[in-house]
Amino acid sequence: MMVLGIFGSPRKNGNTDILLEEMLRGAESEGAKVERIYLTDYTITPCKECHSCDQTGRCVIPDDMQKIYPKLLESDIILLASPIFFYGVTAWAKAMIDRTQALWAIKYLLKDPSFGKEGKKRKGFFISVGATKGQKVFEGAILTTKYFFDVLNADYVGELVFRGIDAKGDILKHPEALKQAFEAGRKLVVDWIHNPS
Ligand SMILES: Cc1cc2nc3c(=O)[nH]c(=O)nc-3n(C[C@H](O)[C@H](O)[C@H](O)COP(=O)(O)O)c2cc1C
């Protein structure tokens, strides 16, 4: 089974990177194969809304997203990490998510059975931090992430979100958060082993 960690922050070794790395370490401790995608290492053009994928299920833009589609499809568990930028996910994460419109077309327009009820099931988990303490600070990002996971037949199985985290590495002042992340990664894999679908 493969756990795909998607790092959506432009700040390398920042707060969400640290949390996602802890989750991946937890997953690895239970024997999972882990893959990492740092979105800032990829050139992902925003969706151009050309609708070519409506007929083919393929995106015509010849950029690095073409390397990400197979990894998404191969994954069993997807961990998406993004800090809150203007009440949503980062533009890096949103560009990748919008480009999964091609997979949305496969699922909902072309009705490919491999994306249907009998198709491969996945699990999805969201990690985020925000500088502020607003009640609704994660709402937009969670909705976006849920819809992204739905395209991939990934059950939204949980989230780890922390308010009041701003400067690079602030999350390290909260060892409990790191422990929670490690444990969440470990538990996801253990649950998968007992109940893969
Ligand atoms: C462009 C930008 C927009 C931001 N918008 C918000 C926001 O709407 N709400 C919030 O609580 N924090 C906001 N922040 C703060 C980040 O979420 C915060 O610094 C976070 O710790 C960054 O995580 P990282 O280290 O994983 O990149 C914003 C930061 C930037 C750079």
The ligand as a Gaussian input file, in Angstrom:
#p B3LYP/6-31G(d) Opt

LIG

0 1
 C       -0.118000      34.794000       1.395000
 C       -0.468000      34.397000       2.793000
 C       -1.792000      34.379000       3.192000
 C       -2.151000      33.980000       4.476000
 N       -3.471000      33.957000       4.823000
 C       -3.819000      33.542000       6.070000
 C       -5.206000      33.516000       6.456000
 O       -6.113000      33.842000       5.682000
 N       -5.511000      33.098000       7.703000
 C       -4.540000      32.714000       8.601000
 O       -4.883000      32.333000       9.730000
 N       -3.213000      32.725000       8.254000
 C       -2.843000      33.131000       7.026000
 N       -1.500000      33.142000       6.663000
 C       -0.478000      32.659000       7.621000
 C        0.008000      31.206000       7.366000
 O       -1.079000      30.312000       7.303000
 C        0.972000      30.798000       8.470000
 O        2.115000      31.642000       8.453000
 C        1.410000      29.359000       8.450000
 O        2.069000      29.051000       9.640000
 C        2.320000      29.018000       7.281000
 O        2.554000      27.630000       7.276000
 P        3.844000      26.964000       6.561000
 O        5.030000      27.219000       7.446000
 O        3.512000      25.510000       6.476000
 O        3.976000      27.579000       5.215000
 C       -1.132000      33.584000       5.388000
 C        0.223000      33.611000       4.992000
 C        0.555000      34.025000       3.714000
 C        2.014000      34.053000       3.297000

